[in-house]
Amino acid sequence: MDLQDQLKNLFPEHIPEDNEILKPTQPEYWLQDTPIICKYEKRKGKPITLLEGYTGADSDFKKLTKDIKTLLGVGGSYKKDVIIIQGDYRDKIMTFLKDKGFSVKRVGG
């Protein structure tokens, strides 16, 4: 919780002026030129969605994985530069990634 959030909690009726807003806009994740490959597999009879080809830092992998899992309300993980999401959610994941500025390529089916 940063200072701006604490001030909003203390003074909920206060409307900040334009010069009071101090948050710079930075991208949430490291964006790359090559597309992220989104594909569907079955492991032990259960469907999973794999996201391959993201070359961001370890912290970016964690944040992106967490945001996707929170959006869909499902489990998942990332191992060896591959994000694994439980279930077949290719369309929703691709829409989410395109909204964040990534280029995405669908593989299979």
C-alpha positions in Angstrom: 0.0 0.0 0.0 1.7 3.2 -1.1 1.2 6.7 0.1 -1.5 7.6 -2.4 -3.7 4.7 -1.3 -3.2 5.6 2.4 -4.3 9.2 1.7 -7.4 8.0 -0.2 -8.3 5.9 2.8 -7.9 8.8 5.2 -9.6 11.4 3.0 -12.2 9.6 0.8 -13.9 12.8 -0.3 -10.7 14.6 -1.5 -10.4 14.9 -5.3 -6.8 15.3 -6.4 -5.9 18.0 -8.9 -3.9 17.3 -12.0 -0.6 18.4 -10.5 -1.1 16.1 -7.4 -1.1 12.9 -9.4 2.4 11.5 -9.3 2.1 8.0 -10.8 4.1 7.6 -14.0 2.8 5.2 -16.5 5.2 2.2 -17.1 4.3 -1.0 -18.7 3.4 -3.8 -16.3 5.4 -6.4 -18.1 8.4 -6.5 -20.3 7.0 -6.6 -23.9 8.8 -8.4 -26.7 8.7 -8.3 -30.4 8.3 -12.1 -31.0 4.9 -13.5 -30.4 4.0 -15.7 -27.4 2.9 -19.1 -28.5 -0.4 -20.3 -27.0 -1.2 -24.0 -27.4 -3.4 -26.7 -25.9 -2.4 -30.1 -24.7 -3.7 -32.9 -22.6 -1.6 -34.3 -19.8 -2.9 -37.4 -18.0 -6.3 -36.8 -19.6 -6.7 -33.3 -18.3 -6.6 -30.2 -20.6 -3.9 -27.5 -20.1 -2.9 -24.3 -21.9 0.8 -23.7 -22.5 2.3 -20.2 -23.1 5.8 -20.5 -24.6 8.2 -18.0 -26.0 8.1 -15.3 -23.4 11.6 -14.0 -22.6 11.0 -11.7 -19.7 12.6 -11.8 -16.3 11.7 -14.2 -13.5 9.6 -11.5 -11.8 7.7 -10.8 -15.0 6.9 -14.5 -15.4 5.6 -14.6 -11.8 3.5 -11.5 -12.3 2.1 -12.6 -15.6 1.3 -16.1 -14.4 -0.4 -14.7 -11.3 -2.5 -12.2 -13.3 -3.7 -14.8 -15.7 -4.6 -17.3 -12.9 -6.5 -14.5 -11.1 -8.3 -13.5 -14.2 -9.5 -17.0 -14.9 -9.8 -18.3 -11.4 -7.8 -21.4 -12.1 -4.5 -23.0 -11.1 -1.3 -23.0 -12.9 2.5 -22.5 -12.7 5.5 -21.7 -14.7 8.5 -24.0 -15.3 11.5 -23.7 -17.6 10.2 -20.6 -19.4 6.7 -22.1 -20.0 3.6 -20.8 -18.3 1.1 -23.7 -17.6 -2.6 -22.9 -17.0 -5.0 -25.7 -16.0 -7.9 -25.9 -18.5 -8.5 -24.8 -22.1 -8.6 -21.0 -21.9 -6.8 -20.1 -25.1 -9.3 -17.5 -26.3 -9.5 -15.6 -22.9 -5.7 -15.7 -22.4 -5.1 -14.5 -25.9 -7.5 -11.6 -25.5 -5.9 -10.7 -22.1 -2.4 -10.7 -23.6 -3.4 -8.6 -26.6 -5.0 -6.1 -24.3 -1.7 -5.9 -22.4 0.2 -5.2 -25.7 1.7 -8.6 -26.4 1.6 -10.3 -29.8 0.1 -13.8 -29.5 0.1 -16.8 -31.9 -2.3 -19.6 -31.5 -0.9 -23.1 -32.2 -3.1 -26.2 -32.8 -6.9 -26.5 -33.0 
